Amino acid sequence: MEALQKKHGVKGYGPPHLNLRQPFKWRWSEEALRRGVEGILRGHKPFRVRLGDWRVFENKGAVYLRAYGGSAFDRLYRALEPLAPPEAEIEGPSYIPHLTLALGLDPDEAVALAKRLPPPPRRSFTLKEVALVKDEDDGSLIEIARLPLGLEEES
């Protein structure tokens, strides 16, 4: 995705990623958040995420790659929801899992870009870990922790 961003002169918010939560305010320490998320992740095994097609959030001038994680994604998403209310009302049942390629485009530009993009080179990946990040005043993302999902059972 980064090569496509460079080729088309666009960018998203931070490096390409799949949000499990939208930004939220946390009142306690980073360590408390890390421990809380770590405890939730222990109950969730790694799972496949299937990649769909390029789509557009026209109201945001955003081009994104649709992602499908099935019931495993839904369970993890719901388990993380109670941590804190989101800053924006884009979570809940209408949330669309995705990887953002471009933000801030004119709506017509976004539609045109989505139409000319090639299919993703990979059709799926296994989600094995979660990065916990915070945003800085300058808009950059800083990784606080990288936490594994519960361990896969031995075969």
Secondary structure in CASP SS format (residue, H / E / C, confidence):
PFRMAT SS
TARGET T0000
AUTHOR 0000-0000-0000
METHOD secondary structure of the structure
MODEL  1
M C 1.00
E H 1.00
A H 1.00
L H 1.00
Q H 1.00
K H 1.00
K H 1.00
H H 1.00
G C 1.00
V C 1.00
K C 1.00
G C 1.00
Y C 1.00
G C 1.00
P C 1.00
P C 1.00
H C 1.00
L E 1.00
N C 1.00
L C 1.00
R C 1.00
Q C 1.00
P C 1.00
F E 1.00
K C 1.00
W C 1.00
R C 1.00
W C 1.00
S C 1.00
E H 1.00
E H 1.00
A H 1.00
L H 1.00
R H 1.00
R H 1.00
G H 1.00
V H 1.00
E H 1.00
G H 1.00
I H 1.00
L H 1.00
R H 1.00
G C 1.00
H C 1.00
K C 1.00
P C 1.00
F E 1.00
R E 1.00
V E 1.00
R E 1.00
L E 1.00
G E 1.00
D E 1.00
W E 1.00
R E 1.00
V E 1.00
F E 1.00
E H 1.00
N H 1.00
K H 1.00
G C 1.00
A E 1.00
V E 1.00
Y E 1.00
L E 1.00
R E 1.00
A E 1.00
Y E 1.00
G C 1.00
G H 1.00
S H 1.00
A H 1.00
F H 1.00
D H 1.00
R H 1.00
L H 1.00
Y H 1.00
R H 1.00
A H 1.00
L H 1.00
E H 1.00
P H 1.00
L H 1.00
A C 1.00
P C 1.00
P E 1.00
E C 1.00
A C 1.00
E C 1.00
I C 1.00
E C 1.00
G H 1.00
P H 1.00
S H 1.00
Y C 1.00
I C 1.00
P C 1.00
H E 1.00
L E 1.00
T E 1.00
L E 1.00
A E 1.00
L C 1.00
G C 1.00
L C 1.00
D C 1.00
P H 1.00
D H 1.00
E H 1.00
A H 1.00
V H 1.00
A H 1.00
L H 1.00
A H 1.00
K H 1.00
R H 1.00
L C 1.00
P C 1.00
P C 1.00
P C 1.00
P C 1.00
R C 1.00
R C 1.00
S E 1.00
F E 1.00
T E 1.00
L E 1.00
K C 1.00
E E 1.00
V E 1.00
A E 1.00
L E 1.00
V E 1.00
K E 1.00
D E 1.00
E C 1.00
D C 1.00
D C 1.00
G C 1.00
S C 1.00
L E 1.00
I E 1.00
E E 1.00
I E 1.00
A E 1.00
R E 1.00
L E 1.00
P E 1.00
L C 1.00
G C 1.00
L C 1.00
E C 1.00
E C 1.00
E C 1.00
S C 1.00
END
